[in-house]
Amino acid sequence: MNHDNRSQSVLVDLGRRVHATALAWRITLSDRLHQHDDRGEGVISMAIAVLIVAFLGAAAWLAFKGLLDGTKEKAEAQIARVGG
């Protein structure tokens, strides 16, 4: 092998190593950029679920209270009519 062929071979080998290293860095950076951090997802989902259940509970309470108030008025009217 003469000096020019050896230099060319070293440059080709160096180019391959640089390319492999750059490719590995690109893959690593790409993976880091595309990773999704799901650590807060459970907390947010639970907060939404708690709010939904709270609104349902408030609506049920209002419906139940309205039912009881109506029943109370009817009962008082019947007692007054019977002679209470």
Backbone torsions as a table, in degrees:
resi	resn	phi	psi	omega
1	MET	NA	131.0	178.5
2	ASN	-88.5	176.8	-174.6
3	HIS	-63.0	-39.4	-179.1
4	ASP	-67.1	-42.1	178.9
5	ASN	-65.4	-40.4	178.1
6	ARG	-64.5	-42.3	178.7
7	SER	-63.5	-42.0	179.4
8	GLN	-65.9	-40.6	179.0
9	SER	-64.1	-40.7	178.4
10	VAL	-65.9	-41.3	178.8
11	LEU	-66.2	-39.7	178.6
12	VAL	-65.1	-43.7	178.8
13	ASP	-63.4	-43.0	177.6
14	LEU	-63.1	-41.1	177.8
15	GLY	-62.0	-41.0	177.8
16	ARG	-64.0	-42.7	179.4
17	ARG	-64.7	-43.1	178.8
18	VAL	-63.4	-42.8	179.0
19	HIS	-62.5	-44.7	179.7
20	ALA	-63.6	-40.8	179.3
21	THR	-66.8	-43.8	179.0
22	ALA	-63.8	-39.3	178.5
23	LEU	-64.6	-42.6	178.4
24	ALA	-63.5	-41.8	177.8
25	TRP	-63.7	-41.6	-179.6
26	ARG	-63.6	-42.4	179.0
27	ILE	-64.9	-43.3	179.4
28	THR	-62.9	-46.5	179.7
29	LEU	-65.4	-40.2	179.2
30	SER	-63.2	-42.3	178.0
31	ASP	-62.8	-41.5	180.0
32	ARG	-66.4	-37.7	-179.3
33	LEU	-71.4	-31.8	-175.3
34	HIS	-95.6	0.7	176.8
35	GLN	-73.2	137.6	178.0
36	HIS	-102.6	131.5	179.6
37	ASP	-94.2	108.8	-175.5
38	ASP	-99.3	14.8	-175.3
39	ARG	-62.7	-35.0	-177.2
40	GLY	-90.9	-5.3	-174.6
41	GLU	-64.2	-40.0	-178.9
42	GLY	-65.1	-39.4	-179.6
43	VAL	-66.4	-43.8	-179.5
44	ILE	-65.5	-44.1	178.9
45	SER	-62.1	-41.7	179.4
46	MET	-65.8	-39.1	178.4
47	ALA	-63.5	-41.6	177.8
48	ILE	-64.0	-42.9	179.3
49	ALA	-63.1	-40.6	178.8
50	VAL	-63.6	-42.1	178.6
51	LEU	-63.8	-41.9	178.9
52	ILE	-62.5	-46.2	179.7
53	VAL	-64.6	-36.5	178.4
54	ALA	-64.2	-43.6	177.9
55	PHE	-65.4	-39.8	176.8
56	LEU	-64.0	-40.6	177.8
57	GLY	-63.8	-42.3	178.6
58	ALA	-64.3	-41.3	178.8
59	ALA	-65.4	-41.2	178.4
60	ALA	-64.8	-40.3	179.1
61	TRP	-62.9	-44.2	179.1
62	LEU	-63.4	-40.5	178.0
63	ALA	-65.4	-43.2	179.5
64	PHE	-65.2	-41.5	179.2
65	LYS	-64.1	-41.9	177.3
66	GLY	-62.7	-40.0	177.8
67	LEU	-63.9	-45.1	-179.8
68	LEU	-66.8	-40.6	178.6
69	ASP	-62.2	-43.0	178.2
70	GLY	-63.9	-40.9	179.1
71	THR	-66.6	-38.9	179.3
72	LYS	-62.6	-44.8	179.9
73	GLU	-64.1	-41.3	178.9
74	LYS	-65.3	-40.9	179.8
75	ALA	-65.1	-43.6	178.8
76	GLU	-63.6	-38.3	178.1
77	ALA	-64.9	-41.9	179.6
78	GLN	-66.8	-39.9	179.1
79	ILE	-65.9	-41.4	179.3
80	ALA	-65.3	-37.2	-179.8
81	ARG	-70.0	-35.7	-178.2
82	VAL	-74.6	-31.4	177.1
83	GLY	130.5	38.8	-178.3
84	GLY	-92.6	NA	NA
